[in-house]
């Protein structure tokens, strides 16, 4: 049986989120449906004008928590990217880029900053093929395995300047890595130019080790494991600051689900949209200026 990858699943959620009727709640990724493959046909229906809203409504009914989580994640990371480039970041790195479309849809915010998309060779090749459906962008595609390859060397060979202020987006990746992969990546980031920013999402460690049971989380864990992509790494709730301190990184924000929901899913009438996955958070870290 054909299994859709997690990269395609989250892109489908972004595509559905971009079609929501409430303007203030929409996912800003208007290119998500365009970069999705045409197979499997049922999922690809969201690319067809006469069917896309039907598919979107179906996803909202069946996978509402995932759809709204993806809206929040996209908006939060877009915000960090925009704020960072406005504050002087001159390079953008997307780690585990998947079917990310920011290099194409945020060209105004990115400006002349080069964009380095890092992913495993097979995924990187698929992304380059699918990106032909998007407006042209000068992305530098770099193939690497974060658990095996020397990220600093891969980036340097691709033209990355370690002395330049950089913003790094690490979306939907850390749960799939082993401790060593997360550790080496955070150590690499800690060596970047002062003021550089990193944003990533994470799962609570208590969910992974079973000390906290959340039905929605168990459903997600079982789903990703069935695809051969189990979750392995997390942060204990409220301990992100301690984690970053071991790498001498500054915590700008550790945003949890409920607060994120109110920040990004509040309507004009002040009602809050839900449900949303609530078993992790979003970390914005910076390399210290001191």
Buried (B, 14 or more C-beta within 10 A) or exposed (E): EEEBBBBBBBBBBBBBBBBBEEEEBBBBBBBBBBBBBEEEEEBBBBBEEEEBBEBBBBBBEEBBBBBBBBBBBBBBBBBBBBBBBEEEBBBBBBBBBBBBBBBBBBBEBBEEBBBBBBBBEEBBEBBEEBBEBBEEBEBBBBBBEBBEBEBBEBBEEBEBBBEBBBBBBBBBBBBBBEEEBBBBBBBBBBEBBEBBBBBBBBBBBBBBEEEBEBEBBEEBBEEBEEEEBEBBBBBBBEEBBEBBEEBEBBBBBBBBBEEBBEBBBBEEEEEEBBBBBBBBBBBBBBBEEE
